[in-house]
């Protein structure tokens, strides 16, 4: 029986030679693409909000966005001249600013599969599952890429219970700042403790390192708390309706971020998003709002209604709820979480004892943040991911390259082979036999080696996707950092 494999990022994946399955590959291309159409929407979170750039090969390696800027409103009062005089006039200039970003490319592969006709029955159960899994991983990678831009390029953050990072009393030098994409590429899989090299500075200031501007030291500063606050200087509170409302006011009043009027890469438009900001959070955070004390309606003597009840029970086209008539929610299955030391925690792990992929206990557990001082500046929290990042976003905060699904024409009943093979899309999954396989040696030499898969005994899924994104206005994206909680 084939065993599970840990999905680590590697430069050259060594595939398991024991993974032997086969299948019936008649009309295989059509089957694979139909499978891909069905799977992409299940994992499409951030791409629906920002994936509006259609990229094709040979369009260049640099993404340049030009954003027009309106003329400012500079009057607080206005009184025109009377008709018997020459009128005065205002002359307005519309400006623009540009943003450049280098495109990135990544490859995705499955394990190789042994092609034997007597194993055809395994096609439906094993090979199609592997194809479904690589499609899921491509879309998860695209979601995580967009979310990485959103977190690190946002110039500010809202700390629940404290306020905007730019307005609260952080430890000296620490404050959320926006990174360039060149700086973000220095971060390898969440390792953002880049604090000593001055080339990691933000906005050209050596003191504003990645670690202090959103990385480890910044996250540590908004974490911990409790009775012995040796780590966090401005510890984040829990996410509440009042905190969401305060963050919404920042977007609406301080930043003047536009609300959404459409979504992308879906068969039909959702009416729930129109005229609203979108809160991207975990289902855990959303569920905790159902028990928010701010929804309490006063009934007894001296009791007062703190907030009109919110309609949180709506669920349509992947969006949920209606808060204050201004906010709707979208759920991220694997939200960004970190522990009280400011380290990101991964959502899943491979259990070598059972061969299963399971939720990472440190990711799901919530620490108290309390305890005795360990005399090393840390608290007894066992590295649990007690803190989470949600995003409150307005329209046009970012523009990103679409990564799948295939064109809508594919789902039509008039699809033909000619039409199918002429369609290409970013992140398309192919089945190939063009790769090296191990050998046991020859009659002349017993030394094992590798050779081309010239006999076609093995197959594997491959895909190559191009990723890229630029801020429309990164101020329209507001990360919200909060302490996790569950109903007790």
Rosetta blueprint (number, residue, H / E / L):
1 X L
2 X L
3 X L
4 X L
5 X L
6 X L
7 X L
8 X L
9 X L
10 X L
11 X L
12 X L
13 X L
14 X L
15 X L
16 X L
17 X L
18 X L
19 X L
20 X L
21 X L
22 X L
23 X L
24 X L
25 X L
26 X L
27 X L
28 X H
29 X H
30 X H
31 X H
32 X H
33 X H
34 X H
35 X H
36 X H
37 X H
38 X H
39 X H
40 X H
41 X H
42 X H
43 X H
44 X L
45 X L
46 X L
47 X H
48 X H
49 X H
50 X H
51 X E
52 X E
53 X E
54 X L
55 X L
56 X L
57 X L
58 X L
59 X L
60 X L
61 X L
62 X E
63 X E
64 X E
65 X E
66 X E
67 X E
68 X E
69 X E
70 X L
71 X L
72 X L
73 X L
74 X L
75 X L
76 X L
77 X L
78 X L
79 X L
80 X L
81 X L
82 X L
83 X L
84 X L
85 X L
86 X L
87 X L
88 X L
89 X L
90 X L
91 X L
92 X L
93 X L
94 X L
95 X E
96 X E
97 X E
98 X E
99 X E
100 X E
101 X E
102 X E
103 X L
104 X E
105 X E
106 X E
107 X E
108 X E
109 X E
110 X L
111 X L
112 X L
113 X E
114 X E
115 X L
116 X L
117 X H
118 X H
119 X H
120 X L
121 X L
122 X H
123 X H
124 X H
125 X H
126 X H
127 X H
128 X H
129 X H
130 X H
131 X H
132 X H
133 X H
134 X H
135 X H
136 X H
137 X H
138 X H
139 X H
140 X H
141 X H
142 X H
143 X H
144 X H
145 X H
146 X H
147 X H
148 X H
149 X H
150 X H
151 X H
152 X H
153 X H
154 X L
155 X L
156 X L
157 X E
158 X E
159 X E
160 X L
161 X L
162 X L
163 X E
164 X E
165 X H
166 X H
167 X H
168 X L
169 X L
170 X L
171 X L
172 X L
173 X L
174 X L
175 X L
176 X L
177 X L
178 X L
179 X L
180 X L
181 X H
182 X H
183 X H
184 X H
185 X L
186 X L
187 X L
188 X E
189 X L
190 X L
191 X E
192 X L
193 X L
194 X L
195 X L
196 X L
197 X L
198 X H
199 X H
200 X H
201 X E
202 X E
203 X L
204 X L
205 X E
206 X E
207 X E
208 X E
209 X E
210 X L
211 X L
212 X L
213 X L
214 X L
215 X L
216 X H
217 X H
218 X H
219 X H
220 X H
221 X H
222 X L
223 X L
224 X L
225 X L
226 X L
227 X L
228 X L
229 X L
230 X L
231 X L
232 X L
233 X L
234 X L
235 X L
236 X L
237 X L
238 X E
239 X L
240 X L
241 X H
242 X H
243 X H
244 X H
245 X H
246 X H
247 X H
248 X H
249 X H
250 X H
251 X H
252 X H
253 X H
254 X H
255 X H
256 X L
257 X L
258 X L
259 X L
260 X E
261 X L
262 X L
263 X L
264 X L
265 X L
266 X L
267 X L
268 X L
269 X L
270 X L
271 X L
272 X L
273 X L
274 X L
275 X L
276 X E
277 X E
278 X E
279 X E
280 X E
281 X E
282 X L
283 X H
284 X H
285 X H
286 X H
287 X H
288 X H
289 X H
290 X L
291 X L
292 X L
293 X H
294 X H
295 X H
296 X L
297 X L
298 X L
299 X L
300 X L
301 X L
302 X L
303 X L
304 X L
305 X L
306 X L
307 X L
308 X L
309 X L
310 X L
311 X E
312 X E
313 X E
314 X E
315 X E
316 X E
317 X L
318 X L
319 X E
320 X E
321 X E
322 X E
323 X E
324 X L
325 X L
326 X L
327 X E
328 X E
329 X E
330 X E
331 X E
332 X L
333 X L
334 X L
335 X L
336 X E
337 X E
338 X E
339 X L
340 X L
341 X L
342 X L
343 X L
344 X E
345 X L
346 X L
347 X L
348 X E
349 X E
350 X E
351 X E
352 X L
353 X L
354 X L
355 X L
356 X E
357 X E
358 X E
359 X E
360 X L
361 X H
362 X H
363 X H
364 X H
365 X L
366 X L
367 X L
368 X L
369 X L
370 X L
371 X L
372 X L
373 X L
374 X L
375 X L
376 X L
377 X L
378 X L
379 X L
380 X L
381 X L
382 X L
383 X L
384 X L
385 X L
386 X L
387 X E
388 X E
389 X E
390 X E
391 X E
392 X E
393 X E
394 X L
395 X L
396 X L
397 X L
398 X E
399 X E
400 X E
401 X E
402 X L
403 X L
404 X L
405 X L
406 X L
407 X L
408 X H
409 X H
410 X H
411 X H
412 X L
413 X L
414 X L
415 X L
416 X L
417 X H
418 X H
419 X H
420 X H
421 X H
422 X H
423 X L
424 X L
425 X L
426 X L
427 X L
428 X L
429 X E
430 X E
431 X E
432 X E
433 X L
434 X L
435 X L
436 X E
437 X E
438 X E
439 X E
440 X L
441 X L
442 X L
443 X L
444 X L
445 X L
446 X L
447 X L
448 X L
449 X E
450 X E
451 X E
452 X E
453 X L
454 X L
455 X L
456 X L
457 X L
458 X E
459 X E
460 X E
461 X E
462 X E
463 X E
464 X E
465 X E
466 X E
467 X E
468 X L
469 X E
470 X E
471 X E
472 X L
473 X L
474 X H
475 X H
476 X H
477 X E
478 X E
479 X E
480 X E
481 X E
482 X E
483 X E
484 X L
485 X L
486 X L
487 X L
488 X L
